[in-house]
Structures are given as structure tokens and as C-alpha cells.
């Protein structure tokens, strides 16, 4: 996975003087599963549509396999798109739906049969060729839409919220199936979603977008454990964001004042004296106890409530300034905790990320 398959250079897209995609630079490798992740309106679908050719950039360049394609018609690009709405032809059976694009390209009958059979086998629906779309479940229809896209042997497969219409259990099953399919085909997948768990489950790399710009690019682990901005920390999974002011900087350590308490933390973001900073700590990295724990950082809080959620119990505590923190604890660690009592929340310094924006 080293060859560059898609390259965006200073790509900007405006609609009626509104900048939707703002000076985007992105390199996507051949055979990579890359996800564009962000809230509604962040520009991820517009970016996908520009790669597909359904929208033209206002400025900038799009290269596919080294060739500039931003002025090229969609059907001339070696890409195919799978949408949330499956767009299957209701009057055609499954086989003819998958074969449609090949017939339009005047591919020979024998080759069509071979390629359609192979595509249906890849999505595990080889026995369904004679059925009509309305005879299939939502998950099966989605697989047919994917088979119709991959039968053309695209260099890049673009997927725009393709699992959005499915129920939660089927979504999770299809996430794994899609990832395995991508690994089998070894073609570049560019996937759009607003679902953080989906992105973490499937991607080789994630591009987190916000207001038309890229906030961070990284592996799922990097994005989750080492967010670079407050937006990324807050958007990906659950986290506790603590606001404080830097009262001292001593080499690679900084002193942070928050909620009338002082803690010393590694100066990972190279903050300056008197600078405002944020600390991001994941709920599963925290512990709560009736007395301070020796070694880790401890914050004095008031116990508020506990919520049983199956595998863990969520503990909610309150700092003196009213800020609430959530901690994921194992069930056996919480028996002695009672409402409105003083408790201590602790974590190891390396499990917190300091952010300045």
C-alpha cells in the first residue's frame, strides 16, 4: 500500500458564495480503506461527489492514478459509487441489474456472465440472480448495489453512507463484510459516514472533517487515542474535556489549574504559560475511589450517580465548578460509592491528551 491512487490538491468547492470544501489536500493510497468522517454539512459528501465527477471543484486539482480528472465526465473515470439509496432497477432481476453497466459498454455475453457471477459470489448472493429487488431484504439490496459497482472493476469504489438505511444489527454485520470484501478485492475504498464507530471499525485511515476543512488524518487508533484538536476528541467516541489555565511550564511538564485544583501533566502540546488548555481523558482510562490513589493524577469530585449499561457501570461525578465527568468502571469497583460523597477521580498522565485548540 504505497502507490498513490487519488490526490486532491487545494480543492475548494463553493455553492452560492458558501465555501463547502475549503482548500483540501489529501493523498489516498492504492488498496486503502479511507473514511471521510464528520457531522452533517462538513463537506464529506461533496468531496466524494467531486472525486466521482458529479460536482466540479471551484478551484484545485483532482488526480486519479496520476491523471488529472476534474474536467472529466463521471463515466470516463475509473470509479464507481454506491449510495445510501440503492437505485436498483425494480423491473430487472438481480443478474440484469448487476450486468447493466457491462451491457452499456457492449461487453461480450460470455464475459458478462463470468463477471456478474463472480461479483454475485463475492457478495454471497450467487443464488439470487433471478429474483427482483423487491424480493430482497435491505441488506441484500445493498449487496447487489455493491456487486453492480465492483463488476466494472473500478480502481476506486466510492461509498456514500451506504449502510445508513439498515438496522443496527445488520449495519454491524455489513461493516465487517464490506471490510473483508475490500481486502479481497484490494481496491481503494473511499467511504463517507457520520458514524464514528463505523469509521473506527472499518478504516485503514480516517479523515475527520469539520466545516469544510480537515481536522486530522490518522489510523483509527491515532484518531481515538491521540486527537489533535478538541473537535476530534469530542467527536470521536466519548471523552471528558477539562478546561484549565497553564500556571507553570517546567521543561516537558506543565501545571494546569482547573476547578480550584492544580495538576501536573506532560506538556504534549507545548503549551505556554498563562495559555488556556483542554485536557481530554477517555471514560475507560479513569478510575474513581473514596481516597486518592498514589501515583496517578487525582481530582477531588462529588459523586452524583451510577448508571448500569451492561458491560460496565457509568459513574457520573461533579467538579466544584459544576463540570461533570463520566467514568466507565467495572461493577465490583463501585459498591462503596454513595451519592453526594467526596470521591477521587484518577488517571495515568500518559492516558490524557492536552489540546490548545
C-alpha positions in Angstrom: 0.0 0.0 0.0 2.3 2.7 -1.2 1.1 3.8 -4.7 -0.9 7.0 -4.7 -4.4 6.4 -6.2 -6.3 9.6 -5.5 -4.8 13.0 -4.9 -6.6 16.3 -4.0 -4.6 19.4 -4.4 -6.0 22.7 -2.9 -9.6 21.6 -3.7 -12.2 24.2 -2.9 -16.0 24.0 -3.6 -18.4 26.9 -3.3 -22.2 26.9 -3.6 -23.7 30.4 -3.8 -20.7 32.1 -2.2 -20.7 29.5 0.7 -17.5 27.6 1.0 -18.4 23.9 1.5 -15.0 22.4 1.0 -12.1 24.6 1.9 -8.6 24.1 0.4 -8.5 20.4 0.8 -5.2 18.5 0.3 -5.4 14.7 0.5 -3.4 11.7 -0.7 -5.2 8.3 -0.8 -3.1 5.2 -1.4 -4.0 2.2 -3.7 -5.7 -0.6 -1.8 -6.6 1.7 1.1 -9.9 1.8 3.0 -10.1 5.5 3.8 -13.1 7.1 5.5 -14.3 10.7 5.4 -15.9 11.3 8.8 -17.7 14.3 10.2 -21.0 15.8 11.1 -23.7 16.8 8.6 -22.6 19.7 6.4 -18.9 19.3 7.0 -18.2 18.7 3.2 -17.5 15.0 3.2 -20.2 14.0 0.6 -19.3 17.0 -1.6 -15.7 15.8 -1.6 -16.8 12.3 -2.6 -19.0 13.7 -5.4 -16.1 15.7 -6.7 -13.9 12.6 -6.9 -16.8 10.8 -8.7 -17.3 13.7 -11.1 -20.8 14.6 -10.1 -19.5 18.0 -8.9 -16.7 20.1 -10.3 -14.3 21.9 -7.9 -14.4 25.7 -7.8 -10.6 25.6 -7.7 -7.9 23.0 -7.2 -7.0 19.7 -8.9 -8.2 16.1 -8.6 -5.8 13.3 -9.8 -6.8 9.7 -10.2 -3.9 7.2 -10.7 -1.7 10.2 -11.6 -4.1 11.7 -14.2 -5.9 14.9 -13.7 -9.7 14.2 -13.9 -11.5 17.3 -12.5 -12.8 18.2 -16.0 -13.5 14.5 -17.0 -17.1 13.2 -17.2 -18.1 10.7 -14.4 -18.5 7.7 -16.8 -14.9 8.2 -18.1 -13.4 7.9 -14.6 -12.3 4.5 -13.3 -14.5 5.0 -10.2 -17.9 3.7 -9.2 -20.3 5.0 -6.5 -22.6 3.2 -4.1 -25.2 5.4 -2.5 -27.4 5.0 0.6 -30.4 4.7 -1.8 -29.6 1.5 -3.7 -31.0 2.8 -7.0 -31.7 -0.7 -8.3 -34.0 -1.1 -11.4 -37.2 -2.6 -9.9 -38.3 -4.2 -13.2 -35.0 -6.1 -13.7 -33.8 -9.2 -11.9 -30.6 -9.2 -9.8 -28.5 -10.6 -12.6 -29.6 -7.9 -15.1 -29.2 -5.2 -12.5 -25.5 -6.2 -12.0 -24.9 -6.7 -15.7 -26.5 -3.4 -16.8 -23.3 -1.3 -16.9 -21.4 -4.0 -18.8 -24.2 -4.3 -21.4 -24.0 -0.5 -21.9 -20.3 -0.9 -22.5 -21.0 -3.6 -25.1 -19.1 -6.2 -23.2 -19.5 -9.8 -24.7 -22.2 -12.1 -23.3 -19.7 -14.7 -22.0 -17.6 -12.1 -20.3 -20.7 -10.5 -18.8 -21.8 -13.9 -17.4 -18.4 -14.6 -15.9 -18.0 -11.2 -14.3 -21.6 -11.0 -12.9 -21.3 -14.5 -11.5 -18.0 -13.6 -9.8 -19.4 -10.3 -8.4 -22.5 -12.0 -7.0 -20.3 -14.7 -5.4 -18.2 -12.0 -3.8 -21.3 -10.5 -2.1 -22.6 -14.0 -1.3 -25.7 -13.8 -3.4 -24.9 -16.1 -6.3 -28.2 -18.0 -5.8 -30.3 -14.8 -6.1 -29.8 -13.9 -9.8 -33.4 -14.4 -10.9 -35.0 -12.5 -8.1 -36.4 -9.0 -8.3 -35.1 -6.3 -5.9 -38.4 -6.1 -4.0 -38.0 -9.8 -3.1 -34.7 -9.0 -1.2 -34.1 -7.6 2.2 -32.4 -4.2 2.7 -29.1 -5.8 3.4 -29.3 -8.0 0.2 -30.3 -5.0 -1.9 -27.2 -3.1 -0.6 -25.0 -6.1 -1.6 -26.5 -6.1 -5.1 -25.7 -2.3 -5.4 -22.1 -3.1 -4.4 -21.9 -6.0 -6.8 -23.1 -3.7 -9.6 -20.4 -1.3 -8.8 -17.5 -3.8 -8.5 -18.4 -5.7 -11.6 -16.9 -2.8 -13.6 -13.5 -3.4 -12.0 -13.1 0.2 -10.8 -9.8 1.4 -9.5 -11.7 3.3 -6.7 -15.1 2.5 -5.1 -16.8 5.5 -3.5 -19.4 4.7 -0.8 -21.7 7.4 0.5 -23.4 6.4 3.8 -24.2 3.0 2.2 -25.4 1.4 5.4 -27.5 4.3 6.6 -30.9 2.7 5.9 -30.1 -0.6 7.7 -31.0 -1.5 11.3 -28.2 -1.5 13.8 -27.5 -5.3 13.9 -27.4 -5.6 10.1 -25.2 -2.5 9.9 -22.6 -4.1 12.2 -22.7 -7.3 10.2 -22.3 -5.4 6.9 -19.4 -3.3 8.2 -17.3 -6.5 8.7 -18.5 -7.9 5.3 -17.5 -4.7 3.5 -14.1 -4.6 5.1 -13.5 -8.2 4.2 -14.7 -7.5 0.6 -12.3 -4.6 0.3 -9.4 -6.7 1.5 -10.4 -9.5 -1.0 -10.7 -7.1 -4.0 -7.7 -5.0 -2.9 -9.1 -1.9 -4.5 -9.3 1.6 -3.0 -12.5 2.3 -0.9 -13.4 5.9 -0.1 -16.2 5.8 2.4 -18.4 8.6 3.8 -20.1 8.3 7.2 -21.0 10.4 10.2 -20.9 7.2 12.4 -17.7 7.2 14.5 -17.9 3.6 15.5 -18.4 2.6 11.8 -15.3 4.6 10.8 -13.2 3.1 13.6 -14.3 -0.5 12.8 -13.6 -0.4 9.0 -10.9 2.1 8.1 -7.2 1.9 7.5 -7.2 5.7 7.9 -9.8 8.3 8.9 -10.1 11.8 7.7 -12.0 13.9 10.3 -13.7 16.9 8.6 -15.3 19.9 10.1 -16.7 23.0 8.3 -15.1 22.0 5.0 -11.6 21.5 6.5 -9.6 18.5 7.6 -9.1 18.5 11.4 -7.0 15.3 11.5 -5.9 12.3 9.3 -4.7 9.1 11.0 -5.3 5.5 11.8 -8.4 4.7 14.0 -6.0 4.2 17.0 -4.3 7.6 16.4 -7.6 9.4 15.9 -9.1 7.9 19.1 -6.1 7.9 21.4 -4.2 11.0 20.2 -6.7 13.5 18.9 -5.0 16.8 17.8 -8.0 19.1 18.4 -10.8 19.5 20.8 -13.3 18.8 18.0 -11.7 15.5 17.1 -11.5 14.4 20.8 -15.2 15.4 21.3 -16.5 13.9 18.1 -14.8 10.5 18.2 -16.3 8.3 20.9 -16.9 9.6 24.4 -14.4 11.7 26.3 -14.1 14.1 29.3 -12.9 17.6 28.3 -11.4 19.5 31.2 -10.8 23.3 30.7 -7.9 24.9 32.6 -5.2 27.6 32.6 -1.5 26.9 32.5 0.1 28.4 35.6 3.6 27.0 35.1 5.8 25.3 32.5 8.8 23.3 33.6 10.5 21.5 30.7 8.3 18.8 29.4 5.8 19.2 32.2 3.0 21.8 32.6 0.9 22.8 35.6 -2.8 23.1 34.9 -5.3 24.9 37.2 -8.8 23.6 36.8 -11.9 23.8 39.1 -9.8 25.3 42.0 -7.3 22.3 41.8 -3.8 22.1 40.4 -2.4 19.1 38.5 0.9 18.5 36.7 0.7 16.9 33.3 3.1 16.1 30.4 3.3 19.1 28.1 2.4 17.2 25.0 1.0 20.2 23.0 3.8 22.5 24.1 1.5 25.0 25.8 2.8 28.3 27.0 2.5 30.0 30.4 -1.0 31.5 31.0 -2.4 29.7 28.0 -5.8 28.2 28.1 -5.7 24.5 27.5 -8.0 21.5 27.3 -7.4 18.0 28.7 -9.1 15.0 27.0 -9.4 11.8 29.1 -11.5 8.8 27.9 -14.0 7.4 30.4 -12.4 4.0 30.3 -9.0 5.5 31.3 -10.3 6.9 34.5 -10.8 5.3 37.9 -13.0 6.5 40.8 -12.3 5.8 44.5 -13.1 7.1 48.0 -9.5 8.0 48.7 -6.7 9.4 46.4 -4.7 6.7 44.5 -0.9 7.0 44.9 1.0 7.7 41.7 -1.7 8.8 39.1 -3.3 12.3 38.8 -6.2 12.7 41.3 -9.1 15.2 41.2 -11.5 15.7 44.1 -15.1 15.4 43.0 -18.6 14.8 44.3 -20.3 11.5 43.4 -23.5 12.1 41.5 -24.9 8.8 40.1 -24.2 5.4 38.6 -25.8 4.0 35.5 -25.7 0.3 34.7 -25.0 -0.2 30.9 -24.3 -3.9 30.7 -20.5 -4.5 30.4 -19.7 -1.5 32.7 -21.3 0.9 35.1 -21.1 4.6 34.1 -20.2 6.8 37.1 -21.0 10.5 36.9 -19.2 12.9 39.2 -19.2 16.7 39.5 -16.2 19.1 40.0 -16.6 22.2 42.2 -17.2 24.4 39.1 -20.2 22.2 38.1 -18.4 20.3 35.3 -19.5 16.7 35.1 -17.2 13.8 34.3 -18.2 10.2 33.2 -16.1 7.2 34.2 -16.6 3.6 33.0 -16.0 1.3 35.9 -16.3 -2.5 36.4 -19.3 -3.4 38.5 -17.3 -4.7 41.5 -15.4 -1.4 42.0 -18.5 0.7 42.8 -20.2 -0.9 45.8 -18.9 1.7 48.4 -19.8 4.8 46.3 -22.8 6.8 47.6 -24.5 10.0 46.4 -23.1 13.4 47.3 -20.0 11.9 48.9 -16.5 13.2 48.1 -14.6 10.9 45.7 -11.4 11.0 43.8 -11.1 10.5 40.0 -7.6 9.4 38.9 -5.8 8.6 35.7 -2.3 7.9 34.5 -0.7 11.0 32.9 0.0 9.2 29.6 -3.7 8.5 29.1 -4.6 12.1 28.8 -4.2 14.3 25.8 -3.6 18.1 26.2 -5.1 20.3 23.5 -4.9 24.0 22.8 -7.5 24.3 20.1 
